[in-house]
Amino acid sequence: MAKGKKKVKLTKGEDLLENPQAIADQLNKTELFLEQNRKMVLIVGGAIAAVVGLYFLTTIIHLPEMTRRRRSFFRRSIISRQIVSTRR
């Protein structure tokens, strides 16, 4: 891909946005990296997606149980406050 093209050296203080050839070179480098490491990128991306998916799945599965525990905790705290207030 980038074999026949000249590399553009950026002078000090020159921004990538000011030089379109520098942007093209950077995109070519990125494209070459992705072509060479396609399998590793897919494995890492899939692993990240799997971890995020499992987190949301366990949250959805345990949500009713967590809600039930919160409700029972608040009920017990309200009952204990009523008991303490009647003893005074």
The 8 nearest C-alpha neighbors of each residue, nearest first, counted from 0:
[[1, 2, 27, 3, 31, 4, 30, 28],
 [0, 2, 4, 3, 27, 24, 28, 5],
 [3, 1, 0, 4, 5, 6, 27, 24],
 [4, 2, 1, 5, 0, 6, 24, 27],
 [5, 3, 1, 2, 6, 0, 24, 7],
 [6, 4, 7, 3, 1, 2, 24, 20],
 [5, 7, 8, 4, 24, 21, 20, 1],
 [6, 8, 21, 5, 9, 20, 24, 18],
 [7, 9, 10, 6, 21, 11, 5, 13],
 [10, 8, 13, 7, 11, 21, 14, 12],
 [11, 9, 13, 12, 8, 14, 7, 15],
 [10, 12, 13, 9, 14, 8, 15, 17],
 [11, 13, 10, 14, 9, 15, 17, 16],
 [14, 12, 10, 11, 9, 15, 17, 18],
 [13, 15, 16, 17, 12, 18, 9, 11],
 [16, 14, 17, 18, 21, 22, 13, 19],
 [15, 17, 14, 18, 19, 22, 21, 13],
 [16, 18, 14, 15, 19, 13, 21, 22],
 [17, 19, 21, 20, 15, 16, 22, 14],
 [20, 18, 22, 21, 23, 17, 16, 15],
 [21, 19, 23, 22, 18, 24, 7, 6],
 [22, 20, 24, 19, 23, 18, 15, 7],
 [21, 23, 25, 19, 20, 24, 15, 26],
 [22, 24, 20, 26, 21, 25, 27, 19],
 [25, 23, 27, 21, 22, 26, 20, 28],
 [24, 26, 22, 28, 27, 23, 21, 29],
 [27, 25, 29, 23, 28, 24, 30, 22],
 [26, 28, 30, 24, 25, 29, 31, 23],
 [29, 27, 31, 25, 26, 30, 32, 24],
 [28, 30, 26, 32, 27, 31, 33, 25],
 [29, 31, 27, 33, 32, 28, 26, 34],
 [30, 32, 34, 28, 29, 33, 27, 35],
 [33, 31, 29, 35, 30, 34, 36, 28],
 [32, 34, 30, 36, 37, 31, 35, 29],
 [35, 33, 31, 37, 32, 36, 30, 29],
 [34, 36, 32, 33, 37, 31, 38, 30],
 [37, 35, 33, 39, 38, 34, 32, 40],
 [36, 38, 40, 33, 34, 39, 35, 41],
 [37, 39, 41, 40, 36, 42, 35, 43],
 [40, 38, 42, 41, 36, 37, 43, 44],
 [39, 41, 37, 43, 42, 38, 44, 36],
 [40, 42, 44, 38, 39, 43, 45, 37],
 [43, 41, 39, 45, 40, 44, 46, 38],
 [42, 44, 46, 40, 45, 41, 39, 47],
 [45, 43, 41, 47, 46, 42, 40, 48],
 [46, 44, 48, 42, 47, 43, 41, 49],
 [45, 47, 49, 43, 48, 44, 42, 50],
 [46, 48, 44, 50, 49, 45, 43, 51],
 [47, 49, 45, 51, 46, 50, 52, 44],
 [50, 48, 52, 46, 47, 51, 45, 53],
 [49, 51, 53, 47, 52, 48, 54, 46],
 [52, 50, 54, 48, 49, 53, 47, 55],
 [53, 51, 49, 55, 54, 50, 48, 56],
 [54, 52, 56, 50, 55, 51, 49, 57],
 [55, 53, 51, 57, 52, 56, 58, 50],
 [54, 56, 58, 52, 53, 57, 59, 51],
 [55, 57, 53, 59, 58, 54, 52, 60],
 [58, 56, 60, 54, 59, 55, 61, 53],
 [57, 59, 55, 61, 56, 60, 62, 54],
 [58, 60, 56, 62, 57, 61, 55, 63],
 [61, 59, 57, 58, 62, 56, 63, 64],
 [62, 60, 58, 64, 59, 63, 57, 65],
 [61, 63, 65, 59, 64, 60, 58, 66],
 [64, 62, 66, 65, 61, 67, 60, 59],
 [63, 65, 67, 61, 66, 62, 68, 60],
 [66, 64, 62, 68, 67, 63, 61, 69],
 [67, 65, 63, 69, 64, 68, 62, 70],
 [66, 68, 64, 70, 65, 69, 63, 71],
 [69, 67, 65, 71, 66, 70, 72, 64],
 [70, 68, 72, 66, 67, 71, 65, 73],
 [69, 71, 67, 73, 72, 68, 74, 66],
 [70, 72, 74, 68, 73, 69, 75, 67],
 [73, 71, 69, 75, 70, 74, 68, 76],
 [72, 74, 76, 70, 75, 71, 77, 69],
 [73, 75, 71, 77, 72, 76, 70, 78],
 [76, 74, 78, 72, 73, 77, 79, 71],
 [75, 77, 73, 79, 74, 78, 80, 72],
 [78, 76, 80, 74, 75, 79, 73, 81],
 [77, 79, 75, 81, 80, 76, 74, 82],
 [78, 80, 82, 76, 81, 77, 75, 83],
 [81, 79, 83, 77, 78, 82, 84, 76],
 [80, 82, 78, 84, 79, 83, 85, 77],
 [81, 83, 79, 85, 80, 84, 78, 86],
 [84, 82, 80, 86, 81, 85, 79, 87],
 [83, 85, 81, 82, 86, 87, 80, 79],
 [84, 86, 82, 83, 87, 81, 80, 79],
 [87, 85, 83, 84, 82, 81, 80, 79],
 [86, 85, 84, 83, 82, 81, 80, 79]]
